[in-house]
């Protein structure tokens, strides 16, 4: 059960992260860049 839940959460998280990153990058690149790469700030 734990593995299944973790897998589902990981899949959902990956699905949410990818589209969110793309949309955020297009809408607010400066807002996401520092959050994603603090070193590149």
C-alpha positions as CSV (number, residue, x, y, z in Angstrom):
1,X,0.0,0.0,0.0
2,X,2.8,2.5,0.9
3,X,4.6,1.7,-2.3
4,X,1.5,2.2,-4.4
5,X,0.6,5.4,-2.6
6,X,4.2,6.7,-3.0
7,X,4.2,5.8,-6.7
8,X,0.8,7.5,-7.3
9,X,2.0,10.6,-5.5
10,X,5.3,10.6,-7.4
11,X,3.4,10.2,-10.7
12,X,1.0,13.0,-9.8
13,X,3.8,15.2,-8.5
14,X,5.8,14.7,-11.7
15,X,2.8,15.4,-13.8
16,X,2.0,18.6,-11.8
17,X,5.6,19.8,-11.7
18,X,6.2,19.5,-15.5
19,X,3.2,21.5,-16.7
20,X,3.4,23.9,-13.8
21,X,7.1,24.6,-14.6
22,X,6.4,25.1,-18.2
23,X,3.4,27.4,-17.6
24,X,5.3,29.3,-14.8
25,X,8.3,29.7,-17.1
26,X,6.2,31.2,-19.8
27,X,4.1,33.4,-17.5
28,X,6.6,34.3,-14.8
29,X,10.2,33.3,-15.7
30,X,11.8,35.5,-13.1
31,X,9.5,34.1,-10.4
32,X,10.3,30.5,-11.2
33,X,14.0,30.8,-12.1
34,X,15.2,31.9,-8.6
35,X,13.0,29.3,-7.0
36,X,14.3,26.5,-9.3
37,X,18.0,27.6,-9.5
38,X,19.0,29.7,-6.4
39,X,22.6,29.4,-7.6
40,X,21.8,31.1,-10.9
41,X,20.0,33.9,-9.1
